[in-house]
Amino acid sequence: MWDKNKILSQKDDVAKIVCQYIPMFQACKLEKKSLAIYAKLLQDLPLENITMAFEILVTQTKFFPTVAEVREVAERLIWDIPFRAKYMG
């Protein structure tokens, strides 16, 4: 059985991570609705990986990363050991 409070908490944590990186992209105008979608679609990933994915993408993209871009990097940090070691030590 899933814990509704844990899922809500995870969404809140993901939303906080996403919000930290919005100011780094001047053209980003992420609305509350969009932020909720980011949180929903990323909530199954480890928070550490989401944070690191944003840190990597900030240095590689000119525009605010899409959910797909964040997922791609966050998931790669799970299965690609050399990639993970490069960025997470």
ROSE-725827 format. One record per residue (C-alpha): residue in one letter; z, x, y; residue number from 1. Coordinates in steps of 0.001 Angstrom, whole numbers, plus 524288, in hexadecimal, padded with zeros to 5 digits. Each point is the difference from the previous one (the first is absolute). Layout:
gulum->a | c3->Z | c1->X | c2->Y | fimi->NUM
...
This chain:
gulum->m | c3->80000 | c1->80000 | c2->80000 | fimi->1
gulum->w | c3->7FCA9 | c1->80528 | c2->80D92 | fimi->2
gulum->d | c3->809DA | c1->8012A | c2->80AE5 | fimi->3
gulum->k | c3->7FB1F | c1->7F8B9 | c2->80C09 | fimi->4
gulum->n | c3->80972 | c1->80761 | c2->808F5 | fimi->5
gulum->k | c3->7FB32 | c1->80D29 | c2->7FB0B | fimi->6
gulum->i | c3->7F1DA | c1->7FC1E | c2->8025A | fimi->7
gulum->l | c3->8031F | c1->7FB28 | c2->80DBC | fimi->8
gulum->s | c3->80774 | c1->80C84 | c2->802BC | fimi->9
gulum->q | c3->7F49A | c1->80840 | c2->7FB0C | fimi->10
gulum->k | c3->7F6A5 | c1->7F888 | c2->808E3 | fimi->11
gulum->d | c3->80900 | c1->8027A | c2->80B96 | fimi->12
gulum->d | c3->800BB | c1->80E6F | c2->7FCB7 | fimi->13
gulum->v | c3->7F131 | c1->800F2 | c2->7FEDC | fimi->14
gulum->a | c3->7FE64 | c1->7F8FA | c2->80D0B | fimi->15
gulum->k | c3->8093E | c1->809D2 | c2->80660 | fimi->16
gulum->i | c3->7F814 | c1->80B56 | c2->7FA9D | fimi->17
gulum->v | c3->7F339 | c1->7FA1D | c2->804DD | fimi->18
gulum->c | c3->805E9 | c1->7FD91 | c2->80D83 | fimi->19
gulum->q | c3->803EC | c1->80E4C | c2->80147 | fimi->20
gulum->y | c3->7F1C8 | c1->80431 | c2->7FFB4 | fimi->21
gulum->i | c3->7F9EA | c1->7F5C3 | c2->808E9 | fimi->22
gulum->p | c3->802DA | c1->807BA | c2->80C8D | fimi->23
gulum->m | c3->7F847 | c1->80B8B | c2->7FAC3 | fimi->24
gulum->f | c3->7F36C | c1->7F81B | c2->800FE | fimi->25
gulum->q | c3->7FDB6 | c1->7FBB5 | c2->80E01 | fimi->26
gulum->a | c3->7F5AA | c1->7F600 | c2->7FC76 | fimi->27
gulum->c | c3->80888 | c1->7F97E | c2->7F5A7 | fimi->28
gulum->k | c3->803A2 | c1->7F217 | c2->80348 | fimi->29
gulum->l | c3->80688 | c1->7FBEF | c2->7F35D | fimi->30
gulum->e | c3->80552 | c1->7F238 | c2->80126 | fimi->31
gulum->k | c3->80BE6 | c1->7FA95 | c2->7F8E2 | fimi->32
gulum->k | c3->7F73A | c1->7F8B1 | c2->7F692 | fimi->33
gulum->s | c3->7F8A4 | c1->80C72 | c2->7FC95 | fimi->34
gulum->l | c3->80CA6 | c1->8078C | c2->7FE8C | fimi->35
gulum->a | c3->804D3 | c1->7F5D5 | c2->7F64D | fimi->36
gulum->i | c3->7F370 | c1->8019A | c2->7F83A | fimi->37
gulum->y | c3->80184 | c1->80ED7 | c2->7FFB8 | fimi->38
gulum->a | c3->80E01 | c1->7FE4B | c2->7FB33 | fimi->39
gulum->k | c3->7FC15 | c1->7F643 | c2->7F588 | fimi->40
gulum->l | c3->7F4BA | c1->80832 | c2->7FAD6 | fimi->41
gulum->l | c3->8077F | c1->80CDC | c2->7FFD7 | fimi->42
gulum->q | c3->80D4A | c1->7FB4C | c2->7FB36 | fimi->43
gulum->d | c3->7FD8A | c1->803F0 | c2->7F1D8 | fimi->44
gulum->l | c3->7FEC5 | c1->80E63 | c2->80382 | fimi->45
gulum->p | c3->80B56 | c1->8098F | c2->80166 | fimi->46
gulum->l | c3->80478 | c1->800B0 | c2->80E39 | fimi->47
gulum->e | c3->7FFA6 | c1->80ECC | c2->7FF83 | fimi->48
gulum->n | c3->7F1A0 | c1->7FF85 | c2->7FC53 | fimi->49
gulum->i | c3->7FCB0 | c1->7F642 | c2->80AB7 | fimi->50
gulum->t | c3->8068D | c1->808A1 | c2->80A21 | fimi->51
gulum->m | c3->7F91D | c1->80C2D | c2->7FB1B | fimi->52
gulum->a | c3->7F2FC | c1->7F8C8 | c2->7FF69 | fimi->53
gulum->f | c3->80145 | c1->7FC7F | c2->80E61 | fimi->54
gulum->e | c3->803C5 | c1->80E01 | c2->8036B | fimi->55
gulum->i | c3->7F3F1 | c1->80503 | c2->7F8F7 | fimi->56
gulum->l | c3->7F6F1 | c1->7F5B8 | c2->805BC | fimi->57
gulum->v | c3->804D9 | c1->80248 | c2->80DE2 | fimi->58
gulum->t | c3->7FA69 | c1->80DAF | c2->7FF1F | fimi->59
gulum->q | c3->7F330 | c1->7FBBF | c2->7F9CA | fimi->60
gulum->t | c3->7FBDB | c1->7F365 | c2->806B8 | fimi->61
gulum->k | c3->7FCBD | c1->7FBFB | c2->80DDE | fimi->62
gulum->f | c3->8037E | c1->7F1B5 | c2->7FE22 | fimi->63
gulum->f | c3->80BB3 | c1->7F903 | c2->7FA35 | fimi->64
gulum->p | c3->7FE7B | c1->800B2 | c2->7F136 | fimi->65
gulum->t | c3->7FC72 | c1->7F3F9 | c2->7F83D | fimi->66
gulum->v | c3->8085E | c1->7FB01 | c2->7F4DC | fimi->67
gulum->a | c3->7F5C2 | c1->8057A | c2->7F6AA | fimi->68
gulum->e | c3->800ED | c1->80D9A | c2->80604 | fimi->69
gulum->v | c3->80EDD | c1->7FFFE | c2->7FF77 | fimi->70
gulum->r | c3->7FFE6 | c1->7FB18 | c2->7F1E5 | fimi->71
gulum->e | c3->7F5FF | c1->80A37 | c2->7FBF4 | fimi->72
gulum->v | c3->80836 | c1->80B4A | c2->80511 | fimi->73
gulum->a | c3->80D23 | c1->7FA33 | c2->7FBBF | fimi->74
gulum->e | c3->7FAF3 | c1->7FDA2 | c2->7F239 | fimi->75
gulum->r | c3->7F9E2 | c1->80D71 | c2->7FF5B | fimi->76
gulum->l | c3->80D67 | c1->805B0 | c2->80304 | fimi->77
gulum->i | c3->804BF | c1->7F985 | c2->7F36F | fimi->78
gulum->w | c3->7F5CD | c1->80515 | c2->7F659 | fimi->79
gulum->d | c3->7F9FC | c1->80C34 | c2->80632 | fimi->80
gulum->i | c3->80A6A | c1->80A74 | c2->7FE0A | fimi->81
gulum->p | c3->7F920 | c1->80AF7 | c2->807BC | fimi->82
gulum->f | c3->7FD81 | c1->7F69C | c2->80B55 | fimi->83
gulum->r | c3->80E2E | c1->7FB91 | c2->7FFA1 | fimi->84
gulum->a | c3->804E6 | c1->80E08 | c2->7FFAD | fimi->85
gulum->k | c3->7F781 | c1->8037C | c2->80BAF | fimi->86
gulum->y | c3->805FE | c1->7F56B | c2->80885 | fimi->87
gulum->m | c3->80D56 | c1->7FD33 | c2->7FA38 | fimi->88
gulum->g | c3->8040C | c1->80D48 | c2->7FAFA | fimi->89
